[in-house]
Amino acid sequence: MNFFEHFCPEHIGMLITITVAITIGLLILRRSSDKTADLTVLILSFITLIGETVQDILLVREGGDIMGFLPFHLCNLGIFVNLAASFTHGKARSFFTEISLILIMPGSVAALLFPDWTYRPFWSYLPLLCFLTHSLLVFIPLAFLVKGKAHASFRHFWYPYLFLLIVVPPIYLLNTRSGQNYMFLSYPPQNSPLEWIHNFTGKSLYLAGLVILITAVLIIEYALYDLTGRLAKKLR
């Protein structure tokens, strides 16, 4: 079989394996020193970059168009967000770690749940590399969180919008001029929640639907982090 389906036995098994691995990794990292945690996150950020680079090189060697493999999807941008968080300090690091936690991690979780690399055999290099890199993009922001490096606050609700305001317009322009679909701004991947949005809004209001979806997700995320923080304070 040259493809696999969402939530087939192999996919479910991979999701369980990823969940267990991330949980164990976070438990170990939580007990480690800040220096060890910072070094671990830095190494994993570079591994993510290497994995993405190797994947693109292999795709190009197969005859793929490099224009289709540029690092302009949200998860790809997360690689550089995590590297920026690893190399910065103070407010800059606070900004990048929160972007990683609030934007990159949910996007990576969605990619793991509804991968758009199902057109390849499950055990071929592309799905395996994609599962690896996206798993790291989930683990790294959670590592920032458990080590107290990331703090999601309603006061920073504008952070994700600022980030998107910077990256979306040039990527949208690139899409329109090159026929690409980075960040799925032109059309949604099949059998994904974005396709549900597209079917509901139609093509003309698809971007508006994305804005509403992102806003709803952000409200839920910040509310959950705020509630968790309040409960943690009461239990101390």
MOWOCOR-V125606 format. One record per helix or strand. SS is the DSSP state (alpha for helix, beta for strand). FROM is the first residue (numbers start at 1). LEN is the number of residues. If there is no record, write none. Layout:
SS:FROM:LEN, SS:FROM:LEN
//
This chain:
alpha:9:22, alpha:34:28, alpha:66:4, alpha:74:14, alpha:90:24, alpha:125:22, alpha:154:3, alpha:158:21, alpha:182:3, alpha:193:9, alpha:206:30
//
